[in-house]
Amino acid sequence: MSRNQPLESRRRIVGPERAALTKDFLRRYQQDKHSIRQIVRDTGRSYGFVHRILAEGGATMRTRGGPHRRRAAQ
């Protein structure tokens, strides 16, 4: 499967294809530091699908957003 080739969005992904997809998503998320939304854009799958595949694969989810800002003391 090509890195930027969209998947058919409504087709069920099962068996060896799902295992390969899980491995690819985990690599992107953990090693390449892609966000879930970047993987969604690359593959054409839904946010929920990508999140579910990562969770099934045992990924430790990162927290949301960028750096946190503190309010200035007044």
Secondary structure, DSSP 8 states (H G I E B T S, - for coil): --TT----TTS---HHHHHHHHHHHHHHHHTS---HHHHHHHH---HHHHHHHHHHTT-----SSS--------
